[in-house]
Amino acid sequence: AMGSIVSASGHIDDTPTDAPPLPWKWVDLDPMEAGTRAYHYYLEKGGCGSASYLSILSLLKEKAGYPWTTLPDMMMVHAATGYGGYGTLCGSLGGASCIINLVAYAPEKDALYRQMIDNLFTWYAQQEFPTDRFDDISPVPKQTRVRAMSPLCHTSVSKWALATGVEVTSDEKLQRCAKVAGEVVFHVVQALNEYNSGNWTPVAWEPTEEIAHCMECHGTGDMNNQQGHMDCILCHDDHSK
């Protein structure tokens, strides 16, 4: 009974109340508006975790209201530089994954939220960053693009820095990662819009020849001792040849 009240001006007036169980209602958003917010929030709100999470959340607070208004703005600030500076998962993926979980959660083991996150990470690893989508608002356009090869901050950033000769403390690197956050959010909002209309279809993971060779031993039978879809060759020798 204590839901959102819409005033004559169209503003959503929310009465504080307990958050409902998942999944939460999604309303279609403009991917470019969300991505542009992510670009700016990266520079203004504490890095990539806040950029992806807060860009989408702020729009949902404005356009959907409750229960999105129950979430704190800075919940994902710790995800910057690979979570506390450790260089693990790219914070833009972590922040966006939180939103995906809230929107698409289901208890089934093969629920779409899991497949959507898996597809997101696979796409990220294959993507050449930064794209030129946000070049018109960046003081550093046309930056060198380098394939991330991994969802890990350390790998994604270090490969780019080594390929470009740019230090990770430079303005050029900050612009690169602001654009990465924007591109991740653009991609995720597109996917959630499709999910909301019932048109999102997961893409089946297809291992490369090298990974398939590894999985012949380490993914079946007595040696079923690994999990996940990351590229084995990033850390291990190629035994397929």
C-alpha positions, 0 to 999 in steps of 0.5 A, a space after each residue: 500500500 506504500 508504493 510510489 506516488 506520482 505527482 502532477 508534475 510527473 515526479 516519483 515521490 517515494 515513501 521509505 519502505 522495505 525493499 521487495 524480493 528480487 527480481 526488481 522491475 526494469 524500465 527501458 533506458 537509453 544506452 547512450 545516456 547511461 554510458 555517458 553518465 558512466 564516463 563522467 562518473 568514472 572521473 567524478 565518483 570514484 572510478 569504474 565500480 561506481 561508474 557502472 553501478 551508479 550510472 544505471 542506478 541513478 537513471 532507475 531512481 529517476 525513471 522507476 523510483 522505488 525500490 531502486 531508491 532504497 540503494 546507496 549511491 556509493 555501494 560499489 566505490 570499493 570496486 575501483 582499480 580491481 577492488 580495493 586496488 588489488 587488480 582483480 575483476 574490472 570494477 565496471 563489470 562488478 558494478 554492472 553485474 550487481 544491477 543484472 542480478 537485481 533485475 534478472 535474478 531467479 533461483 534456478 542454476 541456469 537462470 538468465 542472470 548467470 548467463 547474462 553475466 557470463 556473456 558480458 565477461 566473454 564480450 569484455 575479454 574479446 573487446 578492443 578497448 577503448 572504443 570511440 563511442 565517447 570520443 566526442 566528450 573526451 579530451 583524448 580521442 582516437 586512443 590506441 585500442 587493445 584487446 582486454 583478453 580477460 575480465 581482470 583489471 590487471 590484465 586489461 589495463 596492463 596490456 593496454 599500458 604496455 602496448 601504448 607506453 602510457 603510465 597507469 597514473 596518466 590522464 590518458 589511462 583515466 580517459 581510457 578507463 572512463 570510456 571502458 566504463 561507458 562502453 560496459 554500461 552501454 552494452 549492459 543497458 542494451 542487454 537489459 532492455 532486450 531482456 525486459 522485452 523478452 528478446 535477449 538470447 544468451 550466446 553459448 560459450 565456445 572455447 578456442 582450440 587451445 582452451 578446448 584442448 585443456 578441457 579435454 583433460 581438466 574439464 571431465 572425468 577424474 581430472 575435472 578440476 577447473 571451472 570457468 571460461 577464462 582463457 587458460 593461455 593467459 596463465 598456462 603454457 599452450 599444450 595444444 601443439 
